[in-house]
């Protein structure tokens, strides 16, 4: 499982802990603020979680579509910001 996020709030440790507690797995984490997140998309994942605001989720979603057009996996958005904040 892959977790992509952008903003530092909540931070990576908090996101990973919350996901581990909720569904019992620890995803591999990559920030879209670092260049290596696109390399992570070249690997095979059973699921991808996109965490962040509209911009982060949109950017990561487009990256997923471009990188994995021929593959199938579960994709989930986890909004971490509230509208208007």
C-alpha positions in Angstrom: 0.0 0.0 0.0 1.2 3.5 -0.9 0.4 6.7 0.9 1.1 10.0 -0.9 0.6 13.3 0.9 1.7 16.9 0.5 1.2 19.2 3.5 2.9 18.7 6.8 -0.4 18.8 8.8 -1.1 16.2 9.8 2.5 15.0 9.5 3.6 11.7 8.0 3.9 10.0 11.4 0.3 10.9 12.4 -1.1 9.8 9.0 0.7 6.4 9.1 -0.3 5.8 12.7 -4.0 6.6 11.9 -4.0 4.3 8.9 -2.3 1.5 10.8 -4.8 1.8 13.7 -7.8 2.0 11.3 -7.0 -0.8 8.9 -4.0 -2.6 10.4 -1.4 -1.9 7.7 1.5 0.4 7.4 1.7 1.9 3.9 4.9 3.1 2.3 5.0 6.9 2.6 6.0 9.4 0.0 5.5 13.2 0.0 4.6 14.9 -3.3 6.9 17.7 -2.1 9.9 15.4 -2.9 10.8 14.3 -6.4 10.9 10.6 -5.5 7.1 10.3 -5.3 6.8 9.8 -9.0 9.3 7.0 -8.9 7.2 5.3 -6.3 4.3 5.1 -8.8 6.4 2.9 -11.1 6.1 0.1 -8.5 3.1 -2.2 -8.2 0.8 -1.4 -5.4 -2.5 -3.0 -4.3 -3.8 0.3 -3.1 -2.9 4.0 -3.1 -4.1 6.5 -0.5 -3.9 10.2 -1.5 -3.9 12.5 1.6 -4.1 16.2 1.5 -6.1 19.2 0.2 -7.5 19.7 -3.3 -4.2 20.6 -4.9 -2.3 17.6 -3.4 -5.0 15.1 -4.2 -5.4 16.4 -7.7 -1.7 16.4 -8.5 -1.2 12.9 -7.0 -4.3 11.6 -8.8 -3.0 12.8 -12.2 0.4 11.3 -11.4 -1.3 8.0 -10.6 -3.3 8.0 -13.9 -0.3 8.9 -16.0 2.1 6.4 -14.3 -0.3 3.4 -14.1 -2.6 3.6 -17.0 -2.3 -0.1 -17.7 -2.6 -1.3 -14.1 -5.5 -1.6 -11.7 -5.4 -0.7 -8.0 -7.7 0.8 -5.4 -7.4 4.5 -5.1 -8.6 6.4 -2.1 -8.7 10.2 -1.2 -8.2 11.2 2.4 -8.9 15.0 2.7 -6.8 16.5 5.4 -8.0 20.1 5.1 -11.4 21.7 5.6 -12.9 23.9 2.9 -12.2 27.5 3.4 -9.2 26.9 5.8 
